Amino acid sequence: MNPFLRWRRPHFATLEDAQLEGFEMDFSRLFGTPIAESSRPVTLGRGTIGAIILLACCAIPLRSPLLHGQDPTTTEDTTPHSDDSQKSASAEELAALVAAKLQSIPDPRTLTRDDLPAIFLILDEGIAAGRNYIAHHADSPEFPTVACDLGRMLILNVDRHLGELNEEAKIFGAPLTAQQRLDEQLIYLDEVVRNIERALAAKISPALRCRAEVILGDCLLKTRSASKSADAFGRALQLDTSLEDADEIRIKQIEALEIAERYEEMMTAGNLALKDHPRTQFLPHLVYFTHKAHRHLGILRQGRDLWRTWGPVLEAGALGGEISLPNSDQKWQVPAGKESDFRLMADRSGFYEGFFQLAMGEKEAALQALLSFNEKLAERINSGETISMATKTYLDFQSLPMSHRIDVLHGKPAPSLAGLSWIQAPPENDPGKKMELRLFCDSSRATSRQSRFISLLKKLEMEYSAAGLRVVWISSVLRSPRAQTEAAAMTAIAVENRLGWAYGVQPGIEAGVVERHLGSHGGTLLLAIDDEGLLQWEMIDPMFWDEGLFRSIITRLLHNAE
């Protein structure tokens, strides 16, 4: 299998914050591996040299053997020709050229930025040859294979294509909008979908059909058809995977299921992969995705136990060598060079154990888990070890503020909201109130990153309001003159979404509302307060995909209030 086909899942600086990637094709974004900055000479592999020779051969017209003693300038070719045989030969040559171009792309982890122009040239030549084949030899027997080769190169080239369009747009005034980029991407990749669907309609081997399904899945994921993408990966796993990496297909399917919000299937696929196929370089990511599925569904205890089971395995894998796996007597050798992936996910184990403990209402256990996580990382940092930015983000923006609030505020009366400028004040007397979700989120985030969460919170409030759930939304500004502008923005959001919440703005740091909650201005924080007014749970940067988690918190606190 060509190494450049590897699944790419970049690590983001914030929790599950999938920021849009730039247009430049960075082939090295494999599990966060940066492109090496040192210059490396560009060399032509055997596949490339063969392709160039083949291209030259295609360009030179072939003559029949000369008759003995005849002048080559006057000799006529008396060998009979068949148009069909010429067409077939040309089709075979083009198919071989496309395959050679694809195979000549080296392992992306060895590339430097200086290598990219040569790679772009290979892509241009390979795509041109593939399109030539499709245009003139669509009925040839090699069509399904060429469709796969061309599709893979087009998928690899799409970000570069969008970047070029964006640069052209800048010349004429403004860069492409996000919607324009998506539209152009859909147009570009539609060629892949059409060719692959035609290939799948033909009688092809199970192995080639599997390859076509994988390419279709990759393409559909890029065109934001995640559910269809997951189905394509699922079909591929039922076929002969000899031309593909089955472990890679599994992790792609799980990712597509998450994006499609098919969380139950995601959890099932993750648990099955961990049970039957744990001996994979993708083990750290299998653990992480499977835990996310439990979170999304609000299956808390099993989510915590997942980290308790696999956290030590990941910790051992971070050291390399042979490690033991659950329910197996045979040790497994961690793939060379993958230790950093195991380390990245092993570092999250302690945090997520505390995360799940808090969601289950086990405050002291959660605090101890987070404190242990903090102390271990602090020791490693103080010893001079360089930890990843993702892990540092978990420490600085999640675990440290959470553990501080759990220690100081949780289990105690929620901080006062005195000083808040109410836009829609809560009722002075609300006998039906059994719990409160207190959201700190400014209007900017409420209309961007947290917009879908706002919609989810409205849905939950409407569903559980009769049982006693209330929502209070709080924003803040650092300078009081901006309070009126922020209040107007909050009002517009409330009117547009028909929010029946109490909401208001902190007019400057002097009011101290955010400060009393040990929060930060500009951040997003969700707090749960029980019927006695005690702070019981929190989540930094809540997102819509954790609906099951929020339902578990609401159900538990409402049940305790009965």
Secondary structure, DSSP 8 states (H G I E B T S, - for coil): --GGG-------SSTT------SS--TT-STT---B-S-------HHHHHHHHHHHHHHS-------TT--TTT----S---HHHHHHHHHHHHHHHHHHHHHTS--GGG-BGGGHHHHHHHHHHHHHHHHHHHHH-TTSTTHHHHHHHHHHHHHHHHHHHHHHHHHHHHHTTS---HHHHHHHHHHHHHHHHHHHHHHHHS---HHHHHHHHHHHHHHHHHTT-HHHHHHHHHHHHTS--TTS-HHHHHHHHHHHHHHTT-HHHHHHHHHHHHHH---STTHHHHHHHHHHHHHHHT-HHHHHHHHHHHHHHHHHHTT-SEE--TT-SS-EE--TT-HHHHHHHHHHHHHHHHHHHHHTT-HHHHHHHHHHHHHHHHHHHHTT----HHHHHHIIIIIHHHHHHHHHTTTSB----TT-EEEE---S--TT--EEEEEE--HHHHTTTTHHHHHHHHHHHHHHGGGTEEEEEEEEESSGGGHHHHHHHHHHHHHHHT--SEEEEEESGGG-HHHHTT--TT--EEEEE-TTSBEEEEEES--GGGHHHHHHHHHHHHHHT-
